[in-house]
Amino acid sequence: MQEAIPAAVAAELAEIRKEMAQLRAQVPEDKATLVVFSGDLDRAIAAFVIATGAAAVGLQTTIFFTFWGLSILKKKHSAAVSERDLMQKMFAVMTPRSSESLGVSKMNYFGIGATMLRAMMKKQQVSSLEELMELARELGVRMIGCTMSMEVMGIDKDELFDGIDLGGVAAFMGEASRARVSLFI
């Protein structure tokens, strides 16, 4: 009977260790992930305020830009891509050329809303979207452009700022599945 108790205890201890290892694997890491779907100026600003705040408090931060959100990452003077089909050319004409061309989500009024928002932010000494983007780079925020959305919309990697990673939804899910915070903007 004496020998049976230690064997039973050892088996129970092994089971507890196995369960603890499984629980540790499920604990989120110090990460934050954001999906930026919107190409609106106010929402882009909010995304970068959150991302830079998360990075500033020590969270490894990743932003995944998809569909309209890709406009935020476009260089101001990117070269036209000749291999676009008709629909992709139409998207290129209808979407903002860069972050400086983004409208606001409400009351844009042909760009007046975005101009007013930028002026009010400057007056209040609030960082512009472009300044927040630079701060995000300095803080090590990882930015991923969605390759599927880029293909659909006819956006070439050369149209995006340098330092932008490219990846599909699996790249984002790999980060998001281990993050403490995941947001959709």
KACORQUI-V810523 format. One record per pair of residues at least 6 apart in sequence whose ideal C-beta (glycine too) atoms are under 6 Angstrom apart, sorted by the first residue. I is the first residue (numbers start at 1). J is the second residue. Records with the same first field share a line. If there is no record, write none. Layout:
I: J + J
This chain:
28: 179 + 180
29: 178
30: 59
31: 59 + 60 + 178 + 179
32: 54 + 59 + 61 + 179 + 181
33: 62 + 175 + 176 + 179 + 182
34: 47 + 51 + 63 + 183
35: 64 + 184
36: 47 + 63 + 65 + 69 + 185
37: 66 + 67 + 69
38: 68 + 69 + 185
39: 68 + 69 + 71
40: 104 + 105
41: 102 + 104 + 114
42: 104 + 105
43: 105 + 185
44: 72 + 129
45: 129
47: 185
48: 132 + 136
51: 61 + 63 + 136 + 141
52: 135 + 136 + 139
54: 61
55: 61 + 139 + 141
61: 141
62: 142 + 175
63: 143
64: 144 + 172
65: 73 + 145
66: 146 + 149
67: 149
70: 145 + 149 + 155
71: 95 + 96
72: 99
73: 145 + 160 + 161 + 164
74: 98 + 159
75: 161
76: 98
78: 159
81: 156
84: 154
88: 154
91: 153 + 154
96: 102
99: 129 + 130
103: 114
104: 113 + 114 + 117
107: 113
143: 164
144: 165 + 167 + 171
145: 160 + 164 + 166
147: 166 + 168
148: 168
176: 182
